[in-house]
Amino acid sequence: MNEEEQVLMHCLYFTANRFSRNMTKLAEKTFDFGDLAPSYLYLIMIVKFHPEITQKELCHKLSIAPSTSTRFIDKLEKQKLVIRKVNGKQTYISLTEEGEKVYKQFRNSLKELFTGYSQILGREFSMDLSKMLHEASNKLEKET
C-alpha cells in the first residue's frame, strides 16, 4: 500500500465522508419519496415517535441547527405531512394523516435499505458498524 492510500485509509474524516456519500447514494435509490430527501424522512420518524415534540427537542434528536429544522418543517408543512402549533415561545410538531402514511412507507424502505447494505457488508458487520458509529458520534458531540 502506498503512502497516499495509507493516509486516506487512516483519515477518519476522509473515510467517514466517503462512506457517507456511498450510503447516501444507496438510500436515495431505496427511498422513493419524490422531492423528500432522506433527512426529511428521519424528521417524520422522530415526530411519529414523539407526537407534539418541540422544535428544540427535534433539533437535538437529529443533531441539526434550528434554521435547518425550520426549513425542513416549512417544507413538510407545505406538503401537509406535519402541523406546527405555536404556544408562547415553544413550537410543537405533529404528523398529519398523510404524514403517518409516509412514515409507514419509510419504515418499509428502512428495512429494504438494511437488507441492501447487509447483503454487501454482512448483517453482523452492518449492525456492529452502525452501533460503533452511533457511539462515536455521541462521544464527539459531547466534546464539541
GILIN-V993397 format. One record per residue. N is the residue number from 1. SS is DSSP state (H for helix, E for strand, C for the rest). PSI is psi in whole degrees, -180 to 180 (NA if undefined). Layout:
BEGIN
n->[N | N]
ss->[SS | SS]
psi->[PSI | PSI]
END
This chain:
BEGIN
n->[1 | 2 | 3 | 4 | 5 | 6 | 7 | 8 | 9 | 10 | 11 | 12 | 13 | 14 | 15 | 16 | 17 | 18 | 19 | 20 | 21 | 22 | 23 | 24 | 25 | 26 | 27 | 28 | 29 | 30 | 31 | 32 | 33 | 34 | 35 | 36 | 37 | 38 | 39 | 40 | 41 | 42 | 43 | 44 | 45 | 46 | 47 | 48 | 49 | 50 | 51 | 52 | 53 | 54 | 55 | 56 | 57 | 58 | 59 | 60 | 61 | 62 | 63 | 64 | 65 | 66 | 67 | 68 | 69 | 70 | 71 | 72 | 73 | 74 | 75 | 76 | 77 | 78 | 79 | 80 | 81 | 82 | 83 | 84 | 85 | 86 | 87 | 88 | 89 | 90 | 91 | 92 | 93 | 94 | 95 | 96 | 97 | 98 | 99 | 100 | 101 | 102 | 103 | 104 | 105 | 106 | 107 | 108 | 109 | 110 | 111 | 112 | 113 | 114 | 115 | 116 | 117 | 118 | 119 | 120 | 121 | 122 | 123 | 124 | 125 | 126 | 127 | 128 | 129 | 130 | 131 | 132 | 133 | 134 | 135 | 136 | 137 | 138 | 139 | 140 | 141 | 142 | 143 | 144]
ss->[C | C | H | H | H | H | H | H | H | C | C | H | H | H | H | H | H | H | H | H | H | H | H | H | H | H | H | H | H | H | C | C | C | C | C | C | C | H | H | H | H | H | H | H | H | H | H | H | H | C | C | C | E | E | H | H | H | H | H | H | H | H | C | C | C | H | H | H | H | H | H | H | H | H | H | H | H | H | C | C | C | E | E | E | E | E | E | C | C | E | E | E | E | E | E | C | H | H | H | H | H | H | H | H | H | H | H | H | H | H | H | H | H | H | H | H | H | H | H | H | H | C | H | H | H | H | H | H | H | H | H | H | H | H | H | H | H | H | H | H | H | H | H | C]
psi->[130 | 172 | -42 | -48 | -39 | -44 | -47 | -42 | -34 | 5 | 107 | -38 | -51 | -48 | -42 | -41 | -39 | -45 | -44 | -43 | -41 | -41 | -38 | -43 | -46 | -43 | -43 | -31 | -37 | -43 | 110 | 83 | 41 | -123 | 16 | 114 | 158 | -35 | -38 | -36 | -36 | -35 | -44 | -42 | -44 | -42 | -37 | -45 | -24 | 74 | 141 | 37 | 145 | 156 | -36 | -45 | -39 | -45 | -44 | -47 | -33 | -4 | 50 | 159 | 153 | -39 | -36 | -44 | -38 | -44 | -44 | -48 | -41 | -47 | -44 | -34 | -40 | -35 | 6 | 38 | -26 | 160 | 147 | 129 | 130 | 130 | 101 | -125 | -7 | 142 | 127 | 137 | 135 | 160 | 149 | 177 | -41 | -37 | -38 | -41 | -44 | -40 | -47 | -41 | -41 | -42 | -40 | -40 | -36 | -39 | -42 | -43 | -47 | -45 | -44 | -52 | -24 | -33 | -31 | -48 | -20 | 142 | -53 | -44 | -42 | -46 | -42 | -43 | -44 | -44 | -44 | -42 | -39 | -48 | -41 | -41 | -44 | -45 | -44 | -38 | -33 | -29 | -15 | NA]
END
